[in-house]
Amino acid sequence: MSVSRRQDNLVDLVRRAGKVSVAELADALGASRETIRRDLTHLERAGRVQKVHGGAIIPRLAGEGSFAQRMGTSMQAKTAMARVAASLFASGETLFIDTGSTTLYLAEELAAVAGLTIVTNSTEIARTIARARNASGVFLLGGAYGVENSQTLGTMAASQIRSFRAHHAVLTVGALDSRTGAMDFDMEEAQVAQAMIGQSEQVTVLADSSKFESLASFEVCPLARIDRLVCDSPPPADIRDGIEQAGGTVIIAQ
């Protein structure tokens, strides 16, 4: 088993169990305890696990609330989408990434990609990329701080977005349908996403199947503006058609 595969499996084990000891990881992965300890040191630097006495846990947000709860739901689907999405970006590219549980999973995967420039309004995503120390640059947008979602919002954040140009805007959404396209439940989050889209060449949306044919209050962008939809299961035909007829691609994470 390659080092990267073993470390990916290690993170999966920790994510599923919540906390795993070094001995348990060594037995499950067929590696020595010393090898597991080295893996944990590397993965902690990348922000993917947090070492604790005798083992490891997945890093958690400092605050409680809906965002922290979302980090613990649909973990397998979000992990699969994050891995597939991370493979779409290459060294030298600039990415806007908005705040979301799925995009935080993505940040953990992007920590292994060197030479990116990340612009985000999420303090947790910024921390994850910065801790990786992999020659990727990260810019944290300023603005009004929302502690529940660990993000910056408002006119100041939107204004700073207009100071950048990016190859990609990578977004999570609250809902997705064929009539409106991508939607969000929070007006200021939708405004941040719209500003990121306006400064980007391509738009990649990460959405699990629970978002399909749902309704949220604030429009983010029409389906025709989505270049790539990464999801965990096939979307309804009208959503797929709306994206593909405009030249976009639907990618199913396996």
N, C-alpha and C positions, 0 to 999 in steps of 0.2 A: 504494500500500500504506500502510495506517495505521501510525502509530508503534508502537502496541501489537502489531500483527500482525508488523511487522518485528522487533521485539524478541523476540517469542515464537519466530520463525523463527531468530533469531540464537542464542538459548539452545539450540534444538534442534540447530543445527549444531555448537555447541561440545560439547554432550553426546555427540553421535554420534562426533565426531572425538577428543575428549579435550583437544585443544589446537588452536586455530585462530588464524591471524594476522589482523591488521587488514586487510591487503590481500586475503586470501582471503575474508573476510567481506564486504568491500565489493564484490568481484566477484560473489559468490554472491547478494547481496541487491540489487544494482543501486543501491547508495548510495555517497556519497563517503566517503573515509576519515575525514574530520572528523566526519561524521554517525555513523559507526560508533564512533568514539572517545567521542562524547557518549553514545551508547547504552550503551557499556560502563561508563562512569562511573555512569550511572543504574542499570544492572543490578547493578553491584557494591554500590552503596548498599542495594539491595533484597536483597542476599545471593544473587542468582541466578547470578552468574559471579564469577570472580576475575581481575582484570587482571594480566597478566604482561608482561614486556618484549616489545613488538611484537604482542601479541594477548591471548588470554584462555583460561582453563580453567574447568571447573566446580569450585566449592569442594569440597574433600575433607575428610573427618574427620581429626583429628590422629592418631588411633591406627589400627593395622591390626587385622585380625580379621574375623569373620564379618559384622558389620554393614557395614563398609566394602566387603566383597565383594558383599553384597546390593545396595548402592547401584549397583553396576555391572551388575546382571543385570535382564533384562526392563525395560530403561529405557523403551522405547516404550510398553509397556502401562502402566507406572507413571505416566509423564507424562500419558497420555491420561486415566487415572483421576483423577489429581490435578486436571487442568483441569476435568473434569466436576464433581468434588466441590466445588471452590472456588466454583463458580457457585451452590451450594445455600445459601450462607451470606451474611448481609447485615450491613451496618454496624449497630452497636448490640447485636449478639448476643455471648454468651459461649460459648466453646468449650473443652472439655477435649480435648487431643490427646495421645495416648500415643506412646511411642517406636516408631519403625519406619522402614524405608527408604521405604515408600510415603507415610507421613505427613510425612517430610522433603521429599519431592517436593511434597506438598500445601502445606507451609509456604512453599515458594518461590512457589507460585501465590497464596497468601493474602497475600503481601507486597504485592500490588497492590490489596488490599481495605482501605479505610480504616475506622477506627472499630470494629474488633473488640476483644474482650478474650480473650486466649489464656491458658489455664492448662495447663502441660505439665510432664512430668518429663524431657523431653529438652533437654539443654543446646544441642544443635545447632538444634532448632526454635526455642528461645528466642532464640538468637543471630540466626537468620534473620529472625524477626519484628521484633526490636529494631533491627536494622540498616536495616530498610526506612524507618523514621522517617515513618510514614504515619498517625500518630494512633491506631494500635492499641496497646493495652496488653498487656503480657505478664508473667505470673507464673511463675517457675520453682520447682517444688516442691522442698523440701529432703528429705534422707534419705541413706541409704547410697549412695555413688557407685559406679557400675559403669563403669569406663573403656572396656571393650570396646564397649559400646553407647551411651556418653555419656549415661547416664541415672541418675536417682535412684530408689531402690526402698525397700521395707521399711515397717515400721509408721509411721515418721515421715511418709513421703510419703503413705501412706493416710490418716493422721490429718489432714494439711493439706488433702487433697482435701475432707474433710467440712466445711471452713470455707467452701467455695464452693457456689453453685448455678449451673448452666449450662443454656443452651438446648439444647446438643448435646454428646454425647460422640462423638468421632471416633477410631476405633480401627482398627489393623491386627490381624490374627489369624494364628495359625500354621496353623490348619486349620478346616474348616467342613463339617459333615454334617447330615443330617436328624435323626439320633438325639439328638445332644448339642447341636448348634448351633455356636457359635464356641468355639474352643479355643486354648490357647497351650502352648508347650513349656516355659516357665519359670513356676514357681509364683508368684514375686513379681510378675512382669509381669502374670500373670492377676489377682492381687489388686489391683494398681493399676487395671487395666481395670474390674474389678467395682466398685471404689469410685467411679470416674468415672461409670459407668452409674447407680449409686445416687443420684447427685446431679444427674442430667441429665433433661431432659424428653424428649429424643429421642436415639436411638442411630444413628449412621451407621458402617457397617463398610466398609472398603476391602480387597478381596481379589481377587487375580488368580486365574486358573483353576487354577493349581497347588495352591491350597488346597482345592479342592472334593473332597469324599469322602476327605479325608486324616484322619489321626488324630493328635492331640496329647494330652499327659497331663493337662492341667488345663483344666477348664471355665471359660469366660468368661461366656457367657449363652446361653439357648435362642434358637432362630430367632424365636420369637414376640416377643422383646424388641428385635429389630432393626427399626428403622423404615425404614432405607434401606440396601440393599446396592449398592455401586458396584463393578462388576467389568469385566474386559476382554472377556469372552465370556459367553454365556448359561450359567447354572448348571444342573446336573441338575434335572429336573422336581420331584423331592421336596424339594430345597432351595428352589426358587422357590415351590412350593406352601406350604411351611411358613412362609415370610415373608409371602406375599400373603394367605393365609387369615387371618392375624392382623392384617391391615390395613397391612402394610408394602409397600415398593416396591423392585423390582429395577431398577437403572439400568445399562445397558450403555454403556461409554465407547467411542466410535467414533474 
